[in-house]
Amino acid sequence: MFPEFRELISVLKAQDARFARLFHRHNEMDQEIKNMEAGLVPADSVAIETLKKEKLKLKDELYVILRKAAA
């Protein structure tokens, strides 16, 4: 995610607790979705789509933080 901000992500994860929480939650959601899609965790398509939308909102929020920090 955001390879152009790889170094900045490392810095923000260490220095910005909110960013670190959001980044960690995004990764957790990504794994949850993978587990659901693989059938490891029971879920219907609505639950998966809902989680994907929440993950996308987090990604957008992370991107805003990254753009501000890069400016």
C-alpha positions in Angstrom: 0.0 0.0 0.0 1.4 3.4 -1.1 4.9 2.3 -2.2 5.7 5.9 -3.0 5.3 6.7 0.8 7.2 3.7 2.1 9.7 5.7 4.1 7.2 8.2 5.4 4.9 5.4 6.5 7.8 4.0 8.6 8.3 7.4 10.2 4.6 8.0 10.9 4.1 4.6 12.3 6.9 5.4 14.8 5.9 9.0 15.6 2.1 9.2 15.1 0.1 7.0 17.3 -3.2 7.6 15.4 -1.6 6.8 12.1 0.0 3.7 13.5 -3.5 2.5 14.9 -5.2 3.2 11.5 -2.4 1.5 9.6 -2.6 -1.6 11.9 -6.4 -1.7 11.7 -6.2 -1.5 7.9 -3.9 -4.5 7.8 -6.1 -6.4 10.2 -9.1 -5.8 8.0 -7.2 -6.9 5.0 -6.4 -10.2 6.6 -10.0 -10.6 7.8 -11.3 -10.1 4.3 -8.8 -12.6 2.9 -9.9 -15.1 5.6 -13.5 -14.6 4.7 -13.0 -14.9 1.0 -11.0 -18.1 1.5 -13.8 -19.6 3.6 -11.7 -19.7 6.8 -14.1 -17.4 8.5 -17.8 -17.8 7.9 -19.2 -14.7 6.2 -21.7 -13.8 3.5 -21.0 -11.4 0.6 -22.7 -8.5 2.4 -20.3 -8.8 5.4 -17.3 -9.0 3.1 -18.4 -5.9 1.1 -19.1 -4.0 4.3 -15.7 -4.7 5.6 -14.1 -3.8 2.2 -15.9 -0.4 2.3 -14.6 0.2 5.8 -11.1 -0.7 4.8 -11.3 1.7 1.8 -12.4 4.5 4.1 -9.3 3.8 6.3 -7.1 3.8 3.3 -8.5 7.1 2.2 -7.9 8.5 5.7 -4.3 7.2 5.7 -3.7 8.7 2.3 -4.8 12.2 3.5 -2.4 11.9 6.5 0.4 10.9 4.2 -0.2 13.7 1.7 -0.3 16.3 4.6 2.9 14.9 6.1 4.7 14.8 2.7 3.8 18.5 2.0 
